[in-house]
Amino acid sequence: MLRGLKDIEEFAISATDGDIGRVANFLFDDDRWVVRYLVVETGGFLAGRRVLISPISFRLVDWGARRFHLALTMEKVKSSPSVDVNKPVSRQHERNYYSYYGYPYYWGYAGLWGSATSPRLLAAGTWNEVPTADSEKLGDVNLRSVNEVRGYHIHGKDATIGQVDDFIIDDETWAVRYLVIDTSNWWFGKKVLVAPHWASRISWAEANVYLDMSRQAIKDGPEWKSSVPISREYEARLHDYHKRPAYWDAGDAGTPAARVR
């Protein structure tokens, strides 16, 4: 099912033996466009320390109760490698993190989650492969804060279209399927969906996303209502209108995003 990340913020996080905290932010991989970590505010549990939680560690997701149940103890999370979530997360930290929890690496492979297509399958499997030395060299870190990217300007080929307002993710794979674009600067507060892989260029330094689409083309596209769940039928109409291949036909190996310039 597709969900907006704004709807997931403030979800409670529970270990096997008690509550840990609440979701405060997300870190996504800007190459594969997959959410790799939830940034969790621990409150009194760790004196306000923020920790990274991978979807690999989920034991149960209770969407109705707005709670993620982890297959981890409070002590395991408390003793996890420390990281300053306000700074870029290095590959060395990720290696330490994955080694600490005993998770197989996701980088160095073609799939969204290393040898698997979803974090759930990665957690359930017996994956013994590790990246080769060459794949480690190629495995540059591409993690970015969702809160940082919200507000990025979206530029069409003839005019500014709006700003990034939210991310729509697949709650099974945690792949970012769409950016929610707020067009209130010209279209009475309407919001539209654009897949991140449709961007012709992304400038992280300038906080800009460029689309090879006109403002009118965006306006004439299939209407999106945030109050209505996104169906496959709606997605098909959206992809057909923009003449873009459907990700569900291509498999879930992941499609590289537009090159940064």
Secondary structure as UniProt FT lines:
FT   STRAND          2..4
FT   HELIX           5..8
FT   TURN            9..10
FT   STRAND          12..15
FT   TURN            16..17
FT   STRAND          18..29
FT   TURN            30..33
FT   STRAND          34..41
FT   HELIX           43..46
FT   TURN            47..48
FT   STRAND          50..53
FT   HELIX           55..57
FT   STRAND          58..62
FT   TURN            63..66
FT   STRAND          67..70
FT   HELIX           74..78
FT   TURN            85..86
FT   HELIX           91..101
FT   TURN            107..108
FT   STRAND          113..114
FT   HELIX           119..124
FT   HELIX           133..138
FT   STRAND          143..145
FT   HELIX           146..149
FT   TURN            150..151
FT   STRAND          153..155
FT   STRAND          160..170
FT   TURN            171..173
FT   STRAND          175..182
FT   TURN            184..186
FT   TURN            188..189
FT   STRAND          191..194
FT   HELIX           196..198
FT   STRAND          199..203
FT   TURN            204..207
FT   STRAND          208..211
FT   HELIX           215..219
FT   TURN            226..227
FT   HELIX           232..241
FT   TURN            242..243
FT   HELIX           247..250
//
